[in-house]
Amino acid sequence: MRQGRVLVRNPRNASQVIDVSLKPDDVVAVVYWSRDYAKLIPHLPELDDRGLRGCFHLTLTGYGHPLELRNPSASSVMEQFETLAMRYGPSRVAWRYDPIVVGSRHDEAFHEQNFAALARRIAPMVHHCIVSFVDLYPSARRAFASMDALGIEQFDDPGREERRRIVSRLVAIGRGCGMPVYACCEADLVGVADAARCIDPEWIAGFASVNPTQVRSAPTRKGCGCAFARDIGAYQTCGHGCVYCYANESPDSGLRNVGMVDDDAEHLGSGQLVPSGPVLRKAGRDGQLELCPAPTSSRLSEDR
């Protein structure tokens, strides 16, 4: 962010590298996702001074070991909720209770009790909560099968009615705490929970100069309601070791790669990023973020 740019490898096309502008004039807002903001929090004053307005998704499930091998403690994450809410107000913070993992130790009763205990503390510090069920990607299936074989826990792939029962209870708990609960990319929960928009222009409009009616929707998968944005993250670089993770091949692969991340690199991935072809440059004027003020002419949307 100090350099005003970041290189991003297209995860679907390894030969394509995008140069994304991080200059304040090109960035309407930064939408952060994390389980642990401990390393970012000391830099928030500088980011604010640079004019990079942000909102924060903070994940806390409370599962602990063995599902989450190296996550920060629940108490330390609670302190991060408090820090973000005190600095920016609850309106710029969202709690993510996801993914919902269902198994012999994490059944419906567990989620109702666990969510209620967390919600009582978190609800006053956030704008809303987002939930979703675990997606059983091959890496997650392998990890769950290994835990089953070791007798640690048997996992379920809950059907529609069980999913709706669980989320209906979470929605009710949230309502009792004054906290809206939304579901991310869960079509079978229609009528139980409203659909989430994780990159939500109406939410962002609360702290940034943006007219939500001028925003182009850009869903990334079925059921997604997000606005267009540039994802600058990198797969295989998280060391938390959650067994259900979709972004690491295994709980240990991300930890290995973390050791290869260069703090001075121009990208967030591990090792060196050497483009094999031309670097595509993206700035606000050519659609980096299609969140913009109300048009002053009929051509503004086309120009953006």
KAQUILIN-V841451 format. One line per field, one symbol per residue. ss: DSSP state (H for helix, E for strand, L for the rest). psi: psi as a letter, one per 30 degrees, with the letter a starting at -180 (. if undefined). Layout:
ss = ???
psi = ???
//
This chain:
ss = LLLLEEEEEELLEEEEEEEEELLHHHLLLEEEEELLLHHHHLLHHHHHHLLLLEEEEEELLLLLLLLELLLLLHHHHHHHHHHHHHHHLHHHEEEEEEEELLELLLLHHHHHHHHHHHHHHHHHHLLEEEEEELLLLHHHHHHHHHHHHLLLLLELLLLHHHHHHHHHHHHHHHHHLLLLEEELLLHHHLLLLEELLLLLHHHHLLLLLLLHHHLLELLLLLLLLLELLLLLLLLLLLLLLELLLLLLLLLLHHHHHHLLLLLLLLELLLLLLLLLLLLEEELHHHLLLLLLLLLLLLLHHHHL
psi = eefglkkkkjffjffkkkjkkgkeffjelkjkklfjgefeeffeeeeeffgjkllkkkkjfgeakgejehllleeeeeeeeeeeeeeflffgkkkjikljkkaffiaeeeeeeeeeeeeeeeefglelkklllkkileeeeeeeeeeeefgekkklikleeeeeeeeeeeeeeeefggjkklkjhiefgkfeklkljeijfeeefffljkjffgkkkikflkfkgllkljjglklhgkgfhkfgkffkflffeeeefefgkjfglglgalakjjkfakkkkklefggejhjllkkflffeeee.
//
